[in-house]
């Protein structure tokens, strides 16, 4: 599943990088994907929205076995 998550994150990454941020995959444990938002995304007040409505929603749509995404 880690390879699938990386593939989806590669699709999301350009939008984050356009705003000066990025996302790093830290771990996949069962259906829980752990990521780290970096750059401008790391300290952005909208980071939770990006995480839940952007990254998590896209991962769940493309990989049904993803239950949730956590920021670490």
N, CA, C and O of each residue as an XYZ file, in Angstrom:
288
protein
N       0.822     -1.190      0.000
C       0.000      0.000      0.000
C       0.871      1.261      0.000
O       0.457      2.301     -0.514
N       2.056      1.174      0.565
C       2.938      2.344      0.630
C       3.233      2.893     -0.768
O       3.259      4.108     -0.968
N       3.453      2.004     -1.723
C       3.732      2.420     -3.092
C       2.535      3.161     -3.687
O       2.704      4.162     -4.385
N       1.333      2.671     -3.410
C       0.122      3.333     -3.901
C      -0.025      4.721     -3.286
O      -0.397      5.672     -3.974
N       0.264      4.836     -2.002
C       0.173      6.131     -1.320
C       1.173      7.104     -1.931
O       0.835      8.259     -2.190
N       2.384      6.653     -2.159
C       3.413      7.519     -2.771
C       2.959      8.006     -4.147
O       3.166      9.167     -4.498
N       2.338      7.110     -4.928
C       1.865      7.454     -6.266
C       0.815      8.569     -6.197
O       0.852      9.508     -6.992
N      -0.115      8.463     -5.250
C      -1.160      9.478     -5.103
C      -0.559     10.793     -4.597
O      -0.939     11.868     -5.060
N       0.369     10.711     -3.658
C       1.001     11.927     -3.147
C       1.748     12.672     -4.258
O       1.825     13.901     -4.237
N       2.291     11.941     -5.218
C       2.982     12.582     -6.345
C       2.008     13.412     -7.178
O       2.405     14.407     -7.784
N       0.741     13.013     -7.212
C      -0.280     13.784     -7.929
C      -0.652     15.057     -7.163
O      -0.950     16.087     -7.767
N      -0.632     14.976     -5.830
C      -1.018     16.098     -4.967
C       0.116     17.111     -4.830
O      -0.119     18.316     -4.740
N       1.325     16.613     -4.816
C       2.517     17.409     -4.514
C       2.654     18.701     -5.324
O       2.997     19.724     -4.731
N       2.411     18.725     -6.635
C       2.585     19.975     -7.390
C       1.726     21.141     -6.866
O       2.172     22.288     -6.872
N       0.519     20.854     -6.420
C      -0.335     21.922     -5.881
C       0.247     22.486     -4.596
O       0.205     23.696     -4.375
N       0.785     21.627     -3.755
C       1.396     22.079     -2.506
C       2.673     22.875     -2.794
O       2.922     23.913     -2.181
N       3.464     22.379     -3.724
C       4.714     23.047     -4.057
C       4.471     24.407     -4.693
O       5.293     25.313     -4.550
N       3.363     24.558     -5.387
C       3.029     25.849     -5.993
C       2.813     26.922     -4.929
O       2.985     28.112     -5.196
N       2.435     26.497     -3.721
C       2.232     27.427     -2.610
C       3.420     27.448     -1.654
O       3.332     28.034     -0.575
N       4.526     26.820     -2.035
C       5.734     26.846     -1.219
C       5.818     25.751     -0.181
O       6.653     25.819      0.721
N       4.971     24.743     -0.287
C       4.985     23.652      0.689
C       5.250     22.319      0.035
O       5.602     22.242     -1.142
N       5.075     21.276      0.810
C       5.248     19.913      0.309
C       4.679     18.951      1.330
O       4.315     19.349      2.436
N       4.605     17.682      0.955
C       4.140     16.631      1.854
C       5.139     15.484      1.786
O       5.615     15.111      0.714
N       5.442     14.937      2.956
C       6.397     13.835      3.069
C       5.682     12.655      3.707
O       5.053     12.806      4.754
N       5.770     11.483      3.089
C       5.189     10.274      3.669
C       6.111      9.773      4.766
O       7.291      9.518      4.527
N       5.568      9.631      5.977
C       6.355      9.165      7.114
C       6.152      7.673      7.313
O       7.124      6.937      7.483
N       4.901      7.212      7.294
C       4.623      5.806      7.570
C       3.217      5.453      7.124
O       2.361      6.325      6.973
N       2.992      4.172      6.916
C       1.658      3.634      6.665
C       1.481      2.477      7.630
O       2.230      1.501      7.588
N       0.483      2.590      8.505
C       0.202      1.544      9.490
C      -1.242      1.120      9.321
O      -2.157      1.830      9.740
N      -1.451     -0.035      8.707
C      -2.815     -0.462      8.430
C      -3.458      0.532      7.492
O      -2.929      0.802      6.414
N      -4.593      1.080      7.887
C      -5.281      2.061      7.070
C      -4.938      3.494      7.418
O      -5.576      4.422      6.921
N      -3.931      3.690      8.271
C      -3.553      5.029      8.714
C      -2.285      5.477      7.987
O      -1.243      4.825      8.058
N      -2.401      6.594      7.296
C      -1.258      7.163      6.576
C      -0.745      8.341      7.397
O      -1.508      9.240      7.749
N       0.547      8.331      7.698
C       1.162      9.401      8.484
C       2.042     10.228      7.560
O       2.936      9.710      6.891
N       1.763     11.535      7.540
C       2.512     12.439      6.671
C       3.025     13.624      7.468
O       2.572     13.895      8.580
N       3.982     14.322      6.874
C       4.505     15.549      7.463
C       4.377     16.638      6.401
O       4.899     16.504      5.294
N       3.687     17.702      6.744
C       3.601     18.857      5.853
C       4.836     19.717      6.092
O       5.179     20.013      7.237
N       5.495     20.115      5.023
C       6.747     20.867      5.144
C       6.649     22.190      4.396
O       5.674     22.450      3.691
N       7.664     23.012      4.561
C       7.710     24.308      3.897
C       6.587     25.199      4.397
O       6.277     25.211      5.588
N       5.985     25.936      3.496
C       4.913     26.851      3.865
C       3.705     26.109      4.452
O       2.965     26.668      5.261
N       3.509     24.856      4.046
C       2.370     24.079      4.550
C       2.549     23.698      6.023
O       1.565     23.498      6.735
N       3.784     23.600      6.474
C       4.056     23.193      7.844
C       3.504     24.133      8.892
O       3.066     23.683      9.951
N       3.513     25.412      8.626
C       3.051     26.380      9.614
C       1.795     27.122      9.193
O       1.392     28.092      9.833
N       1.185     26.666      8.125
C       0.011     27.362      7.583
C      -1.228     27.125      8.451
O      -1.469     25.999      8.885
N      -2.011     28.169      8.705
C      -3.239     28.003      9.475
C      -4.263     27.106      8.767
O      -5.169     26.575      9.409
N      -4.122     26.939      7.469
C      -5.044     26.093      6.706
C      -4.528     24.664      6.553
O      -5.096     23.887      5.785
N      -3.476     24.310      7.258
C      -2.867     22.988      7.117
C      -3.851     21.862      7.419
O      -3.830     20.833      6.744
N      -4.705     22.036      8.414
C      -5.676     20.991      8.749
C      -6.657     20.787      7.606
O      -7.022     19.653      7.293
N      -7.082     21.865      6.989
C      -8.000     21.768      5.848
C      -7.303     21.060      4.690
O      -7.888     20.186      4.049
N      -6.067     21.433      4.427
C      -5.289     20.781      3.371
C      -5.156     19.296      3.650
O      -5.315     18.469      2.752
N      -4.866     18.964      4.895
C      -4.673     17.572      5.272
C      -5.952     16.762      5.100
O      -5.930     15.701      4.475
N      -7.062     17.244      5.642
C      -8.314     16.476      5.645
C      -9.070     16.544      4.316
O      -9.494     15.515      3.789
N      -9.238     17.740      3.782
C     -10.064     17.894      2.590
C      -9.290     17.756      1.288
O      -9.884     17.590      0.223
N      -7.989     17.823      1.372
C      -7.161     17.673      0.177
C      -6.489     16.313      0.144
O      -6.837     15.457     -0.670
N      -5.534     16.122      1.025
C      -4.720     14.907      1.013
C      -5.543     13.680      1.402
O      -5.561     12.691      0.668
N      -6.225     13.732      2.549
C      -6.988     12.570      3.009
C      -8.105     12.208      2.023
O      -8.288     11.035      1.700
N      -8.842     13.195      1.553
C      -9.946     12.921      0.625
C      -9.442     12.265     -0.661
O     -10.054     11.322     -1.162
N      -8.331     12.763     -1.190
C      -7.780     12.197     -2.423
C      -7.276     10.780     -2.194
O      -7.520      9.894     -3.014
N      -6.576     10.560     -1.089
C      -6.084      9.215     -0.797
C      -7.234      8.229     -0.615
O      -7.169      7.114     -1.133
N      -8.283      8.614      0.107
C      -9.425      7.726      0.322
C     -10.141      7.410     -0.987
O     -10.609      6.290     -1.194
N     -10.221      8.400     -1.860
C     -10.887      8.200     -3.140
C     -10.129      7.204     -4.015
O     -10.733      6.357     -4.673
N      -8.808      7.314     -4.014
C      -8.002      6.475     -4.890
C      -7.567      5.153     -4.255
O      -7.266      4.188     -4.958
N      -7.536      5.118     -2.921
C      -7.130      3.897     -2.210
C      -8.176      3.627     -1.122
O      -8.048      4.148     -0.014
N      -9.191      2.836     -1.408
C     -10.283      2.608     -0.453
C      -9.851      2.060      0.911
O     -10.579      2.223      1.890
N      -8.695      1.421      0.995
C      -8.254      0.858      2.271
C      -7.669      1.906      3.219
O      -7.342      1.583      4.361
N      -7.531      3.161      2.764
C      -7.063      4.244      3.642
C      -8.226      4.684      4.527
O      -9.284      5.072      4.032
N      -8.018      4.619      5.846
C      -9.033      5.034      6.808
C      -8.907      6.512      7.153
O      -9.899      7.239      7.201
N      -7.671      6.944      7.391
C      -7.451      8.343      7.756
C      -5.992      8.720      7.512
O      -5.117      7.873      7.331
N      -5.776     10.042      7.516
C      -4.431     10.585      7.361
C      -4.142     11.425      8.589
O      -4.964     12.237      9.014
N      -2.952     11.215      9.155
C      -2.525     11.968     10.347
C      -1.265     12.738     10.030
O      -0.404     12.279      9.279
N      -1.172     13.925     10.618
C       0.035     14.726     10.492
C       0.930     14.430     11.690
O       0.476     14.430     12.834
N       2.196     14.181     11.414
C       3.149     13.897     12.506
C       4.284     14.880     12.493
O       5.181     14.800     13.333
